[in-house]
Each structure stands twice: as C-alpha cells, then as structure tokens.
Amino acid sequence: MRFSTILALAASIGLVAANPTPETSKAVTAFAGPHGDASLSTESGCGSVGPLGSGHYVWYIVVGCTPGAELSCQATDSTGCLPGNAKHIGSMEVDDPNDTYQIASGKNTNTVQFVCPSGGQIRCQANFNDSDDGPGYSLRVF
C-alpha cells in the first residue's frame, strides 16, 4: 500500500515538473536572427524549445503568459532541463513580441527574471557570443 502511494506521488510530481507552469502557454518555435531568419520547433525536455541551431548569434521564443505573473526566461543546456553555461551567453533579454521595448535583461547570465506585461506575451531571447554556440542550448520560460 505505501509503495503504490509513494509511486503515485512521484509520478504526479514528475508530471508537474515536465509541464509548463499555468502562468505560461507552451512555446512551440524558436527563431534565429533579429527578424526570425530561421526557425526551429523541436521540443527538448522540461518545456524547453531546442536544441537551438548554429549560424546565428540571436535565438528567441515568443511565449504567452498571465499578466502580472513573475517568471524567468532561461537558456538551458541542450537537454532543456539544466541552466546553460553562461560563459557563451553575452546577454539574455525579455522584450515585447515585436522587439520594440525591453522588459528585462542581464549580461553574461543564463536566466532573467521578469513580470509578465499587460499584453500577456513576451519574447525570451539569448544573445550568444559565437554564432555556433546555439546547438548546446535550449530556451524556456517558467
């Protein structure tokens, strides 16, 4: 009896950890370049999109969110579950989806915290130091 209860609890925790938070809608595409010159719709683990491709310094995802929710934009490792190595990241940005105003940013980091704006949608962006760093990373908002 106890074993089945523990197993059920562990399974429910795993399901919660694998799904996006209620404050965000699932991202399905990552874009490269400042104007979406390339796209990628591969899902890596833990609700991330990636691994990202090569040949571009800039990769981003556009994600819907609940206005006022406190969230994080993160560049993860290629599996999508662990924070990525910040030494290859020049900066992280959270902007409006059209890239007209900045909500949050950080240099030489893999994670930026922000509050979802009233429009309910953001652009989570990683600016890499080298155009070939992308394949080692995925992006997520949680």
C-alpha contacts under 8 A as a table, 3 or more apart, distances in Angstrom:
res1	aa1	res2	aa2	distance
1	M	4	S	5.42
1	M	5	T	6.36
2	R	5	T	5.07
2	R	6	I	6.11
3	F	6	I	5.14
3	F	7	L	6.04
4	S	7	L	4.95
4	S	8	A	6.05
5	T	8	A	5.13
5	T	9	L	6.19
6	I	9	L	5.09
6	I	10	A	6.13
7	L	10	A	5.13
7	L	11	A	6.15
8	A	11	A	5.12
8	A	12	S	6.24
9	L	12	S	5.22
9	L	13	I	6.27
10	A	13	I	5.17
10	A	14	G	6.21
11	A	14	G	5.11
11	A	15	L	6.26
12	S	15	L	5.07
12	S	16	V	6.30
13	I	16	V	5.18
13	I	17	A	6.18
14	G	17	A	5.13
14	G	18	A	6.18
15	L	18	A	5.28
15	L	19	N	6.50
16	V	19	N	5.53
17	A	20	P	7.77
17	A	46	C	6.90
18	A	45	G	7.34
18	A	46	C	4.72
18	A	47	G	6.33
19	N	46	C	6.63
19	N	47	G	5.93
20	P	24	T	6.45
20	P	25	S	7.06
20	P	26	K	6.32
20	P	46	C	7.67
20	P	47	G	5.66
20	P	142	F	6.53
21	T	24	T	5.72
21	T	25	S	7.91
21	T	142	F	6.08
22	P	25	S	7.36
23	E	65	C	5.30
23	E	66	T	4.97
23	E	69	A	6.24
23	E	142	F	7.88
24	T	63	V	6.85
24	T	64	G	5.59
24	T	65	C	4.16
24	T	66	T	6.41
24	T	141	V	7.34
24	T	142	F	7.01
25	S	63	V	6.23
25	S	64	G	5.05
25	S	65	C	6.09
26	K	47	G	7.19
26	K	63	V	6.86
26	K	64	G	7.60
27	A	47	G	7.89
27	A	48	S	7.69
27	A	49	V	7.03
27	A	61	I	6.71
27	A	62	V	6.61
27	A	63	V	5.39
27	A	64	G	7.83
27	A	140	R	7.77
28	V	41	S	5.49
28	V	42	T	7.52
28	V	43	E	7.23
28	V	49	V	6.74
29	T	39	S	6.51
29	T	40	L	5.44
29	T	41	S	4.22
29	T	42	T	7.29
29	T	49	V	6.74
29	T	61	I	6.23
29	T	62	V	7.68
30	A	39	S	5.52
30	A	40	L	5.03
30	A	41	S	6.16
30	A	49	V	6.41
30	A	50	G	7.33
30	A	52	L	7.51
30	A	59	W	6.61
30	A	60	Y	5.46
30	A	61	I	4.66
30	A	62	V	7.65
30	A	139	L	7.87
31	F	36	G	4.91
31	F	37	D	7.00
31	F	38	A	5.58
31	F	39	S	4.32
31	F	40	L	6.34
31	F	59	W	5.53
31	F	60	Y	5.29
31	F	61	I	6.27
32	A	35	H	7.42
32	A	36	G	5.17
32	A	37	D	5.61
32	A	38	A	4.99
32	A	39	S	6.13
32	A	56	H	6.08
32	A	57	Y	7.65
32	A	58	V	5.50
32	A	59	W	4.40
32	A	60	Y	6.48
33	G	36	G	5.39
33	G	37	D	5.31
33	G	38	A	7.00
33	G	56	H	5.98
33	G	57	Y	6.85
33	G	58	V	5.00
33	G	59	W	6.36
34	P	37	D	7.32
34	P	58	V	6.51
36	G	39	S	6.66
40	L	49	V	7.95
40	L	50	G	7.23
40	L	52	L	7.13
40	L	53	G	7.69
41	S	49	V	6.78
41	S	50	G	7.40
42	T	49	V	5.87
42	T	50	G	5.48
42	T	51	P	7.26
43	E	47	G	7.15
43	E	48	S	5.95
43	E	49	V	4.49
43	E	50	G	5.64
43	E	51	P	7.82
44	S	47	G	6.89
44	S	48	S	5.29
44	S	49	V	5.46
44	S	50	G	5.36
44	S	51	P	6.55
44	S	78	S	7.34
44	S	79	T	5.71
44	S	80	G	5.21
44	S	138	S	7.12
45	G	48	S	5.77
45	G	49	V	7.98
45	G	79	T	5.66
45	G	80	G	4.70
45	G	81	C	5.78
46	C	80	G	5.85
46	C	81	C	5.26
47	G	80	G	7.26
47	G	140	R	6.47
48	S	76	T	7.91
48	S	80	G	5.07
48	S	81	C	7.47
48	S	138	S	5.99
48	S	139	L	5.31
48	S	140	R	4.50
48	S	141	V	7.70
49	V	52	L	7.59
49	V	61	I	7.92
49	V	80	G	7.18
49	V	138	S	5.42
49	V	139	L	5.38
49	V	140	R	6.44
50	G	53	G	7.89
50	G	78	S	6.65
50	G	79	T	7.94
50	G	80	G	7.10
50	G	135	P	7.83
50	G	137	Y	6.71
50	G	138	S	4.26
50	G	139	L	6.58
51	P	78	S	4.90
51	P	79	T	7.17
51	P	80	G	7.56
51	P	134	G	7.25
51	P	135	P	5.30
51	P	136	G	6.46
51	P	137	Y	5.38
51	P	138	S	4.78
52	L	59	W	7.48
52	L	78	S	7.73
52	L	134	G	4.87
52	L	135	P	4.73
52	L	136	G	7.14
52	L	137	Y	5.87
52	L	138	S	5.72
53	G	56	H	7.58
53	G	132	D	7.73
53	G	134	G	5.27
53	G	135	P	4.94
54	S	131	S	6.04
54	S	132	D	4.58
54	S	133	D	6.65
54	S	134	G	5.37
54	S	135	P	6.01
55	G	131	S	4.81
55	G	132	D	5.53
56	H	59	W	7.23
56	H	130	D	7.86
56	H	131	S	4.45
56	H	132	D	6.87
56	H	134	G	7.45
57	Y	127	N	5.67
57	Y	128	F	4.92
57	Y	129	N	6.70
57	Y	130	D	5.97
57	Y	131	S	4.38
57	Y	132	D	7.58
57	Y	133	D	7.81
57	Y	134	G	7.63
58	V	125	Q	7.03
58	V	126	A	5.91
58	V	127	N	4.66
58	V	128	F	6.28
58	V	131	S	7.93
59	W	125	Q	5.73
59	W	126	A	5.47
59	W	127	N	6.69
59	W	134	G	7.68
60	Y	123	R	6.41
60	Y	124	C	5.36
60	Y	125	Q	4.08
60	Y	126	A	6.23
60	Y	139	L	7.39
61	I	123	R	5.60
61	I	124	C	5.34
61	I	125	Q	6.60
61	I	139	L	7.12
61	I	140	R	7.80
62	V	97	P	6.13
62	V	121	Q	7.02
62	V	122	I	5.63
62	V	123	R	4.40
62	V	124	C	6.37
63	V	121	Q	5.59
63	V	122	I	5.47
63	V	123	R	6.37
63	V	124	C	7.56
63	V	141	V	7.46
64	G	120	G	5.62
64	G	121	Q	4.17
64	G	122	I	6.44
65	C	69	A	7.31
65	C	116	C	6.15
65	C	120	G	4.93
65	C	121	Q	5.53
65	C	122	I	7.44
66	T	69	A	5.62
66	T	116	C	6.35
66	T	120	G	5.55
67	P	115	V	7.53
67	P	116	C	4.81
67	P	117	P	5.21
67	P	118	S	4.88
67	P	119	G	6.89
67	P	120	G	5.11
68	G	115	V	5.57
68	G	116	C	5.07
68	G	117	P	6.31
68	G	118	S	7.09
69	A	115	V	5.51
69	A	116	C	5.31
70	E	113	Q	7.25
70	E	114	F	5.85
70	E	115	V	4.52
70	E	116	C	6.48
71	L	113	Q	5.74
71	L	114	F	5.50
71	L	115	V	6.10
71	L	116	C	7.09
71	L	141	V	6.81
71	L	142	F	5.52
72	S	111	T	6.47
72	S	112	V	5.53
72	S	113	Q	4.31
72	S	114	F	6.08
72	S	141	V	5.51
72	S	142	F	5.39
73	C	92	M	7.83
73	C	93	E	7.88
73	C	94	V	7.05
73	C	111	T	5.61
73	C	112	V	5.27
73	C	113	Q	6.38
73	C	114	F	7.74
73	C	124	C	5.61
73	C	125	Q	7.81
73	C	139	L	7.51
73	C	140	R	6.03
73	C	141	V	4.62
73	C	142	F	6.86
74	Q	83	P	7.07
74	Q	92	M	7.87
74	Q	110	N	5.59
74	Q	111	T	4.33
74	Q	112	V	6.55
74	Q	124	C	7.74
74	Q	139	L	5.77
74	Q	140	R	5.45
74	Q	141	V	6.26
75	A	83	P	6.35
75	A	84	G	5.55
75	A	110	N	5.14
75	A	111	T	6.49
75	A	126	A	6.67
75	A	137	Y	6.20
75	A	138	S	5.69
75	A	139	L	4.67
75	A	140	R	6.69
76	T	79	T	7.41
76	T	80	G	5.21
76	T	81	C	6.26
76	T	82	L	5.33
76	T	83	P	4.21
76	T	84	G	4.05
76	T	85	N	7.80
76	T	110	N	7.22
76	T	137	Y	5.42
76	T	138	S	5.10
76	T	139	L	5.93
76	T	140	R	7.40
77	D	80	G	5.56
77	D	81	C	6.82
77	D	82	L	5.57
77	D	83	P	5.83
77	D	84	G	4.20
77	D	85	N	7.11
77	D	136	G	5.88
77	D	137	Y	4.49
77	D	138	S	6.00
78	S	84	G	7.81
78	S	135	P	6.77
78	S	136	G	4.82
78	S	137	Y	4.26
78	S	138	S	5.28
79	T	82	L	7.22
79	T	137	Y	7.66
79	T	138	S	7.17
80	G	83	P	8.00
80	G	137	Y	7.29
80	G	138	S	5.32
80	G	139	L	7.04
80	G	140	R	7.60
83	P	110	N	6.56
83	P	111	T	7.80
84	G	110	N	6.06
84	G	136	G	7.97
84	G	137	Y	6.34
85	N	88	H	6.51
85	N	89	I	7.66
85	N	110	N	7.00
86	A	89	I	5.17
86	A	108	N	5.72
86	A	109	T	4.95
86	A	110	N	5.16
87	K	90	G	7.74
87	K	108	N	6.49
87	K	109	T	7.75
88	H	108	N	7.79
88	H	128	F	5.87
88	H	129	N	5.50
88	H	130	D	7.26
88	H	133	D	6.71
89	I	92	M	7.41
89	I	107	K	7.72
89	I	108	N	5.51
89	I	109	T	6.48
89	I	110	N	6.87
89	I	126	A	6.86
89	I	127	N	6.01
89	I	128	F	4.44
89	I	129	N	5.66
90	G	107	K	5.75
90	G	108	N	5.00
90	G	109	T	7.51
90	G	126	A	7.85
90	G	127	N	5.56
90	G	128	F	5.28
90	G	129	N	5.30
91	S	105	S	7.06
91	S	106	G	5.50
91	S	107	K	4.11
91	S	108	N	5.37
91	S	109	T	6.34
91	S	110	N	7.80
91	S	126	A	6.17
91	S	127	N	5.23
91	S	128	F	7.09
92	M	105	S	5.50
92	M	106	G	5.36
92	M	107	K	6.44
92	M	108	N	7.79
92	M	109	T	6.73
92	M	110	N	6.66
92	M	111	T	6.83
92	M	112	V	6.47
92	M	124	C	7.61
92	M	125	Q	5.69
92	M	126	A	4.68
92	M	127	N	6.15
93	E	102	Q	7.23
93	E	103	I	7.66
93	E	104	A	5.81
93	E	105	S	4.29
93	E	106	G	6.66
93	E	112	V	7.10
93	E	123	R	7.89
93	E	124	C	6.06
93	E	125	Q	5.06
93	E	126	A	6.53
93	E	127	N	7.99
94	V	102	Q	6.08
94	V	103	I	5.35
94	V	104	A	5.06
94	V	105	S	6.18
94	V	112	V	7.57
94	V	114	F	7.49
94	V	122	I	6.54
94	V	123	R	5.52
94	V	124	C	4.81
94	V	125	Q	6.22
95	D	98	N	7.72
95	D	99	D	5.49
95	D	100	T	7.22
95	D	101	Y	5.72
95	D	102	Q	4.30
95	D	103	I	5.17
95	D	104	A	7.04
95	D	122	I	5.79
95	D	123	R	5.06
95	D	124	C	6.81
95	D	125	Q	7.90
96	D	99	D	5.29
96	D	100	T	6.35
96	D	101	Y	5.93
96	D	102	Q	6.64
96	D	103	I	7.18
96	D	121	Q	6.79
96	D	122	I	4.83
96	D	123	R	5.66
97	P	100	T	7.86
97	P	121	Q	6.48
97	P	122	I	5.14
97	P	123	R	4.88
98	N	123	R	7.90
99	D	102	Q	7.25
99	D	123	R	7.36
102	Q	105	S	7.49
103	I	114	F	6.98
104	A	112	V	6.82
104	A	113	Q	7.17
104	A	114	F	6.00
105	S	112	V	6.20
106	G	109	T	6.20
106	G	111	T	7.75
106	G	112	V	6.23
109	T	112	V	7.64
116	C	120	G	6.27
116	C	121	Q	7.22
116	C	122	I	7.29
117	P	120	G	5.71
117	P	121	Q	7.13
117	P	122	I	7.73
124	C	139	L	7.66
124	C	140	R	7.70
124	C	141	V	7.28
126	A	139	L	7.96
128	F	131	S	6.72
128	F	133	D	6.51
128	F	134	G	7.31
129	N	133	D	7.43
130	D	133	D	5.56
131	S	134	G	6.98
132	D	135	P	7.08
133	D	136	G	6.08
133	D	137	Y	7.56
134	G	137	Y	5.46
134	G	138	S	7.78
135	P	138	S	7.86
